[in-house]
């Protein structure tokens, strides 16, 4: 086998297409959407390189057009989970022993496929099944997924290059990074195709084997991701894709002795239940499992009296309402000085009233549907309670309709109490709650922002006063894992702002960074001595003075 110290291509962020009127990419994306809507697909599970179908077919419908049928996926059982684990373990030896550069090549090719041949198919799938507009699908499915693959390959090489800085005379000290002993479970969310692709692929990149369960609402685009992995040359059994209920998956996986870790993005409640279950079963495992999770957020924008009005307005309406507020990072609470609120309210009202809402097939729609009926019902209950509460007022939006799709108009609530429920509880929808504070109560408001929510994912401060920016940055150092100054609290870019939060928002292992990849390896130090001692006696043992 040829040996060498190889340099991988320097990663750069994938350019974001505009999809402006008259562009080639706009026509290609519309054609991909039309093609997907014109047929019904039968989405299989992928276990050990085999396409697995069952008698239990579950329909896939666009959230914005729930009477339209995109196809069905094949729902599995506990037996399929067991099969996936067995397939992963069978593939483990060959995969972990494959030279790292061969693993790198597979995922670099996947990046090329995602950004070229599959770009429009992947974006169209994300738009149809997850109700994202063209720009939101582009920055997610095409660009962020591609960025994850390219930058993770670079981080992988940097990890492998880390070696002990000192080898004593006659000694060679080395460090190797082993894959985890067993299989890893990837449990992925509906809201980002890129996250769904990254969670299993970055684990596999480090030589591990994976059982992957996506959100039911993301299965339609998950299949496209799997097509990309397979075409890129990923061997059978390295990533196994199953569609089973959460309890069925957990019943098998969290009792298996070879369970080595979980890579998770989802709700805080589910993650805490998983952690508890792993703890209760800790005696069953061959090794202590790695637990990596990014969960919820109650993300804030804090506005100082010196803030620019238009900067503030744009940060709020984009941060709160892009992708219907269904980003982990979405602005869901804001703190606005009383002196600015009247003018800001007018500016926000004008912008929100200019939004068009409807299906993703119409590229002029800024707002689309929330993901499903369960989410729709939860969000609208909060809106209805706010309408009836003496402690809150709905000042913008507040209407909704699920007759054709799960549409909720962008809604702004003004809370009269700093602990009102929509200031502290995660909604995951197009609802922004504002607390208006007296200008002179800036420092008191800093404390309120820090203590109101259990979460600590993203946040931002908007101000011209540098002392205020510095003060907020320090006071809120534990309130957000991703902190922004004079910007919205969304839009983290791989290679630029590694993403993750602490407190109730997760383990803060920073997806899109070396930090995350380090969780999927187990280091071994090797000391080789070239001139070893041959006598146990040390000099101090000799007799005499």
C-alpha positions in Angstrom: 0.0 0.0 0.0 1.4 3.4 -1.0 2.1 5.7 2.0 2.2 9.4 2.4 1.3 12.4 4.5 -1.6 13.7 2.5 -3.0 17.2 2.4 -6.8 17.4 1.7 -8.3 20.2 -0.5 -8.6 23.4 1.5 -12.3 23.8 2.4 -14.2 26.8 1.5 -17.9 27.7 2.1 -20.2 26.6 -0.8 -21.5 29.8 -2.6 -25.2 30.4 -2.0 -27.3 30.8 -5.1 -29.7 33.6 -5.2 -32.5 32.0 -7.3 -33.4 35.5 -8.6 -35.8 35.9 -11.5 -34.1 34.9 -14.8 -31.3 32.8 -13.3 -30.4 29.4 -14.5 -30.6 27.9 -11.0 -34.1 29.2 -10.5 -35.3 27.3 -13.6 -33.5 24.1 -12.6 -34.9 24.2 -9.1 -38.5 24.8 -10.4 -38.0 21.8 -12.7 -36.8 19.6 -9.8 -39.9 20.6 -7.8 -42.2 19.9 -10.7 -40.6 16.5 -11.2 -40.9 15.6 -7.5 -44.5 16.6 -7.3 -45.4 14.7 -10.4 -44.6 11.3 -9.0 -45.0 9.2 -5.8 -41.9 7.5 -4.3 -41.6 4.4 -2.2 -38.8 5.2 0.2 -37.0 2.1 1.6 -34.9 1.7 4.7 -31.2 1.0 4.0 -29.7 -1.8 6.1 -26.4 -3.4 5.2 -26.5 -2.1 1.7 -30.0 -3.5 1.1 -33.2 -1.6 0.3 -35.7 -2.8 2.9 -39.4 -2.4 2.4 -42.3 -3.4 4.7 -46.1 -3.8 4.5 -46.5 -0.7 6.7 -46.5 2.3 4.3 -46.7 5.8 5.8 -47.7 8.7 3.6 -45.4 11.7 2.9 -47.3 15.0 2.4 -46.0 18.6 2.1 -46.9 20.6 5.3 -48.1 23.4 3.1 -50.3 21.2 0.9 -51.2 18.2 3.1 -53.7 16.7 0.6 -50.9 16.2 -1.9 -49.1 12.8 -1.8 -45.3 12.8 -2.4 -45.1 9.1 -1.7 -44.7 6.7 1.2 -41.9 5.5 3.5 -41.6 2.0 4.8 -42.0 1.9 8.6 -39.9 -0.7 10.4 -39.9 -2.5 13.7 -37.6 -3.5 16.5 -36.3 -6.4 14.3 -35.1 -3.8 11.7 -33.2 -2.0 14.4 -31.5 -5.2 15.4 -30.7 -5.9 11.7 -29.2 -2.4 11.3 -27.0 -2.9 14.4 -25.8 -6.3 13.1 -25.1 -4.8 9.7 -23.1 -1.9 11.3 -21.0 -4.3 13.4 -20.4 -6.5 10.5 -19.0 -3.6 8.5 -17.0 -2.2 11.4 -13.7 -4.0 10.9 -13.2 -3.2 7.2 -14.4 0.4 7.6 -12.2 1.3 10.6 -9.2 -0.3 9.0 -9.6 1.6 5.7 -7.0 4.3 5.4 -8.3 7.7 6.5 -7.6 9.2 3.1 -10.0 6.7 1.5 -12.7 7.7 4.0 -12.0 11.3 3.3 -12.3 10.8 -0.5 -15.8 9.3 -0.1 -17.1 12.3 1.8 -15.3 14.8 -0.4 -17.1 13.2 -3.3 -20.4 13.3 -1.5 -19.8 17.1 -1.1 -19.3 17.5 -4.8 -22.4 15.4 -5.6 -24.5 17.4 -3.1 -23.4 20.8 -4.5 -23.7 19.8 -8.2 -25.6 16.7 -9.5 -28.0 16.4 -6.5 -28.2 20.1 -5.6 -31.7 20.8 -7.0 -33.1 17.4 -6.1 -31.9 17.8 -2.5 -33.2 21.4 -2.3 -36.6 20.4 -3.9 -37.0 17.6 -1.4 -36.3 19.9 1.5 -38.7 22.5 0.1 -41.5 20.1 -0.4 -41.4 17.9 2.7 -40.0 20.4 5.2 -41.7 23.5 3.7 -38.7 25.7 3.2 -38.5 28.5 0.7 -35.7 28.4 -2.0 -33.2 30.5 0.1 -33.8 28.5 3.3 -33.4 25.2 1.4 -30.3 26.5 -0.4 -28.4 27.6 2.7 -29.4 24.3 4.4 -29.5 21.4 2.1 -27.1 22.4 -0.6 -24.6 24.7 1.2 -24.4 23.8 4.9 -24.4 20.0 4.2 -21.6 20.5 1.7 -19.7 22.7 4.1 -20.0 20.1 6.9 -18.5 17.4 4.7 -15.6 19.5 3.4 -14.7 21.2 6.7 -15.0 17.9 8.7 -12.5 16.2 6.4 -10.1 19.1 7.2 -10.7 18.8 10.9 -10.2 15.0 10.7 -6.7 15.5 9.3 -5.9 18.1 12.0 -7.0 15.7 14.7 -4.8 12.9 13.3 -1.9 15.3 13.0 -2.0 16.1 16.7 1.0 14.2 18.3 2.9 14.4 21.6 5.3 17.4 21.5 8.1 15.6 23.2 9.9 12.3 22.7 12.7 11.6 25.1 16.1 10.3 24.1 15.7 6.9 22.6 11.9 7.1 22.7 9.2 7.7 20.1 5.9 8.8 21.5 2.9 8.5 19.2 -0.9 9.1 19.5 -3.5 7.4 17.4 -7.2 8.1 17.3 -9.3 4.9 17.4 -13.0 4.7 16.4 -15.3 4.0 19.3 -15.7 0.4 20.2 -19.2 -0.5 19.0 -21.8 1.4 17.0 -23.2 5.0 17.2 -26.8 6.0 17.0 -27.6 9.1 15.1 -31.0 10.6 15.9 -31.7 13.6 13.6 -34.3 16.4 13.4 -36.8 17.6 10.8 -35.7 21.2 10.5 -32.3 20.9 8.8 -31.4 18.5 6.1 -27.7 19.5 6.7 -28.0 18.4 10.3 -29.6 15.1 9.3 -26.7 14.5 6.9 -23.9 15.7 9.3 -24.8 13.7 12.4 -24.3 10.2 10.9 -21.6 11.3 8.4 -19.1 13.0 10.7 -19.3 10.0 13.0 -18.6 7.6 10.1 -15.8 9.8 8.8 -13.9 9.1 12.0 -14.1 5.3 11.3 -17.3 4.5 13.2 -20.4 2.7 12.0 -23.8 4.1 12.5 -27.5 3.4 12.9 -29.4 6.5 11.7 -33.0 7.3 12.5 -34.2 10.6 11.0 -37.4 12.5 12.0 -40.4 11.2 10.1 -40.9 14.6 8.6 -37.4 14.6 7.1 -37.4 11.0 5.6 -38.2 12.3 2.1 -34.9 14.3 1.9 -33.0 11.8 4.1 -33.4 9.3 1.2 -31.7 11.8 -1.1 -28.8 12.1 1.4 -28.5 8.3 1.4 -28.4 8.2 -2.4 -25.5 10.7 -2.3 -23.6 8.6 0.3 -24.0 5.5 -1.8 -23.0 7.1 -5.1 -20.0 8.6 -3.3 -18.8 5.1 -2.5 -19.8 4.6 1.1 -19.6 0.9 1.8 -22.6 -1.2 2.8 -23.4 -1.2 6.5 -21.4 1.8 7.5 -24.5 4.0 7.7 -27.8 2.2 8.1 -31.0 4.2 7.7 -34.1 3.0 9.5 -37.6 4.4 10.0 -38.9 3.2 13.3 -40.7 4.7 16.3 -38.5 6.3 18.9 -39.6 3.8 21.6 -38.8 0.8 19.3 -35.4 2.2 18.5 -34.6 3.0 22.1 -35.8 -0.4 23.4 -33.2 -2.2 21.2 -30.3 0.3 21.0 -30.0 1.5 24.6 -29.9 -2.1 25.8 -27.3 -3.3 23.4 -23.8 -4.0 24.8 -22.1 -2.6 21.7 -23.9 0.8 22.0 -21.0 3.3 22.0 -22.6 6.7 21.6 -25.5 8.9 20.4 -25.3 11.9 18.2 -28.6 13.8 18.7 -30.4 16.9 17.7 -34.0 17.3 18.9 -36.0 18.3 22.0 -34.6 18.8 25.5 -37.2 16.4 26.9 -36.3 13.6 24.6 -32.6 14.1 25.2 -33.0 14.1 28.9 -35.0 10.9 28.7 -32.2 9.3 26.6 -29.5 10.4 29.0 -31.5 8.9 31.9 -32.1 5.6 30.0 -28.3 5.3 29.2 -27.5 6.0 32.9 -29.9 3.3 34.0 -28.4 0.8 31.5 -24.8 1.8 32.0 -23.9 -1.6 33.4 -24.9 -3.3 30.1 -22.3 -1.5 27.9 -18.8 -2.6 27.0 -17.7 1.1 27.2 -19.1 4.3 28.5 -21.2 5.7 25.7 -20.5 9.2 24.2 -23.5 11.4 24.6 -23.6 14.4 22.3 -26.7 16.5 21.8 -28.0 19.8 20.6 -31.5 20.5 21.9 -33.8 23.4 22.3 -33.5 27.1 22.5 -35.3 30.2 23.7 -33.1 32.5 21.9 -33.0 36.2 22.6 -32.2 39.6 21.0 -31.4 42.3 23.5 -31.8 45.8 22.2 -29.9 48.7 23.8 -31.3 52.3 23.7 -28.4 53.2 21.3 -29.4 50.5 18.8 -30.1 51.4 15.2 -33.8 51.1 14.4 -33.5 49.4 11.0 -30.7 47.0 12.1 -33.0 46.0 15.0 -36.1 45.6 12.9 -34.3 43.5 10.3 -32.7 41.3 12.9 -36.0 40.7 14.6 -38.2 39.9 11.5 -35.5 37.7 9.9 -34.4 36.1 13.1 -37.9 35.3 14.3 -39.8 34.4 11.1 -37.4 32.9 8.6 -38.4 29.2 8.2 -41.4 30.0 10.4 -39.3 30.2 13.5 -38.4 26.5 13.3 -34.7 26.9 13.7 -33.0 26.0 17.0 -31.5 29.4 16.8 -34.6 31.4 15.9 -35.3 34.6 17.9 -38.2 33.9 20.1 -37.8 36.6 22.8 -36.7 40.2 22.5 -36.0 42.9 25.0 -36.7 46.4 23.7 -36.2 49.8 25.3 -39.4 51.8 25.8 -38.0 54.8 23.9 -37.6 52.7 20.8 -40.7 50.5 20.9 -43.3 52.7 19.2 -41.1 53.3 16.1 -39.9 49.6 16.1 -43.5 48.4 16.3 -44.4 50.4 13.3 -41.4 49.1 11.3 -42.1 45.5 12.2 -45.7 45.8 11.4 -44.9 47.2 8.0 -42.4 44.4 7.2 -44.6 41.6 8.5 -47.6 42.9 6.6 -45.6 42.8 3.4 -44.7 39.1 3.9 -46.4 36.7 1.5 -47.4 33.3 2.9 -48.1 30.1 1.1 -46.6 27.0 -0.5 -42.9 26.7 -1.3 -43.6 26.2 -5.0 -44.3 29.9 -5.3 -40.9 31.6 -4.9 -42.5 34.9 -3.9 -43.7 33.4 -0.6 -41.5 34.4 2.3 -43.5 32.4 4.9 -44.4 28.8 4.5 -46.1 26.2 6.7 -45.0 24.8 10.1 -44.0 21.1 9.9 -47.1 19.2 11.0 -50.5 19.3 12.7 -49.1 18.6 16.1 -46.8 21.5 15.9 -49.6 23.7 14.5 -51.9 22.9 17.4 -49.2 23.5 20.1 -48.2 26.9 18.7 -51.8 28.1 18.2 -52.7 27.3 21.7 -50.1 29.6 23.0 -51.3 32.3 20.6 -54.9 31.8 21.8 -53.8 32.0 25.5 -51.9 35.2 24.8 -55.1 36.8 23.2 -57.0 36.0 26.4 -54.3 36.8 28.9 -54.2 40.1 31.0 -50.4 39.7 30.9 -49.9 39.7 27.2 -51.1 41.4 24.0 -50.9 40.1 20.4 -49.9 43.2 18.5 -49.0 41.6 15.1 -50.5 38.5 13.4 -52.2 35.9 15.5 -54.2 34.3 12.7 -53.8 30.7 11.5 -55.4 28.2 9.1 -54.8 24.5 8.6 -57.4 23.7 6.0 -54.9 23.4 3.1 -51.5 23.6 5.0 -50.3 24.3 8.5 -50.1 28.0 8.1 -49.6 30.4 11.1 -49.1 34.1 10.4 -46.0 35.6 11.9 -47.1 36.7 15.4 -45.7 39.3 17.8 -46.7 39.2 21.4 -45.9 41.9 23.9 -45.6 40.4 27.4 -46.3 42.7 30.4 -44.4 40.3 32.8 -40.9 39.2 32.2 -41.7 35.7 33.1 -44.7 35.3 30.8 -44.8 31.8 29.4 -43.9 32.7 25.8 -40.8 34.4 27.1 -39.5 31.2 28.7 -41.0 28.2 27.0 -39.8 27.0 23.6 -42.5 27.2 20.9 -40.6 26.4 17.7 -42.8 28.4 15.5 -43.4 31.9 14.0 -44.0 33.6 17.4 -41.8 36.4 18.8 -42.5 37.7 22.3 -41.2 41.2 23.2 -40.7 42.6 26.7 -40.5 46.4 26.8 -38.1 47.6 29.5 -37.5 51.1 30.8 -34.3 52.5 29.3 -32.7 53.1 32.7 -33.2 49.4 33.6 -30.6 48.1 31.3 -28.6 46.3 33.9 -31.7 44.8 35.5 -32.7 43.6 32.0 -29.4 41.9 31.5 -30.1 39.8 34.6 -33.6 39.0 33.4 -32.3 37.8 30.0 -29.8 35.5 31.7 -32.2 33.9 34.2 -35.5 33.7 32.3 -35.0 30.5 30.3 -33.4 27.1 30.9 -31.8 27.3 27.5 -28.5 28.8 26.3 -28.2 28.3 22.6 -28.1 31.7 20.7 -28.5 35.3 21.5 -27.6 38.7 20.3 -27.1 42.3 21.5 -27.8 45.3 19.3 -26.2 48.5 20.3 -23.9 51.3 19.2 -22.5 51.9 22.7 -19.3 49.8 22.9 -19.5 49.8 26.7 -23.0 48.3 26.5 -21.8 45.7 24.0 -18.9 44.7 26.2 -21.1 44.6 29.3 -23.8 42.4 27.6 -21.2 40.1 26.1 -19.8 39.4 29.6 -23.1 39.4 31.5 -24.6 36.9 29.1 -21.5 34.7 28.7 -23.4 31.6 29.9 -26.7 32.5 28.2 -25.8 31.6 24.7 -23.3 29.3 23.0 -23.5 31.3 19.8 -23.5 35.1 20.6 -24.0 37.8 18.0 -23.3 41.5 18.0 -25.5 43.8 15.9 -27.0 40.9 14.0 -29.8 38.4 14.2 -29.2 35.3 16.3 -29.5 32.8 13.4 -27.3 31.9 10.4 -24.3 30.1 11.9 -21.9 29.1 9.1 -19.7 26.0 9.2 -16.0 27.0 9.5 -17.0 30.4 10.8 -19.4 30.0 13.8 -19.3 26.4 15.1 -22.8 25.8 16.5 -24.0 24.6 19.9 -25.2 25.7 23.3 -25.1 24.7 26.9 -27.5 24.6 29.9 -30.8 23.1 28.6 -29.6 23.5 25.0 -27.2 20.6 24.9 -23.7 19.5 25.4 -22.1 22.3 23.4 -19.9 20.1 21.3 -20.0 22.5 18.4 -21.2 20.9 15.2 -19.0 21.9 12.4 -15.8 22.0 14.4 -12.9 19.8 15.5 -14.5 19.7 19.0 -17.4 17.6 17.7 -15.2 15.1 15.8 -13.1 14.5 18.9 -16.1 13.0 20.6 -16.2 10.1 18.0 -12.6 8.9 18.6 -10.8 7.2 21.5 -7.1 8.1 21.7 -4.4 5.6 22.4 -0.8 6.7 23.3 2.0 4.5 22.1 5.5 4.7 23.6 8.3 2.8 21.8 11.7 2.6 23.5 14.7 1.9 21.2 17.3 1.3 23.9 15.4 -0.3 26.8 16.9 -0.8 30.2 18.1 -4.3 31.1 18.6 -4.1 34.8 15.9 -3.1 37.4 18.4 -1.4 39.7 18.4 2.4 39.8 21.7 4.2 40.6 20.5 5.3 44.0 20.4 1.7 45.1 24.1 1.3 45.0 26.0 1.1 48.3 28.4 3.7 49.4 28.4 7.4 50.1 
